[in-house]
Amino acid sequence: PTTVIMALYETNELISLDLMHRFHCHWKQSGESAAVALRKAIIEIHEEFSSLDRTITQPQLWAPFVLFGLDIPREML
């Protein structure tokens, strides 16, 4: 099955890189579904960066990521 994560608009490159790294860690290591792994990565990014810099609390910096495709837990692949 194919699953794609994409941004709905241009995003900060460093935040995108960090988010994708966190997503892959959740998805590969825990066997969670892609949607759960993406949600956890987004929450982590939001919490961590907003505590460091109040300007990153703006949703346009961390919220444009969406998942398309069949979302099944990794262990079922």
Salt bridges, closest charged atoms under 4 A:
ASP18 OD1 - ARG22 NE 2.96
GLU32 OE1 - HIS26 ND1 3.97
GLU32 OE2 - LYS40 NZ 2.39
GLU44 OE1 - ARG22 NH1 3.27
GLU44 OE2 - HIS26 NE2 2.81
GLU48 OE1 - ARG22 NH2 2.58
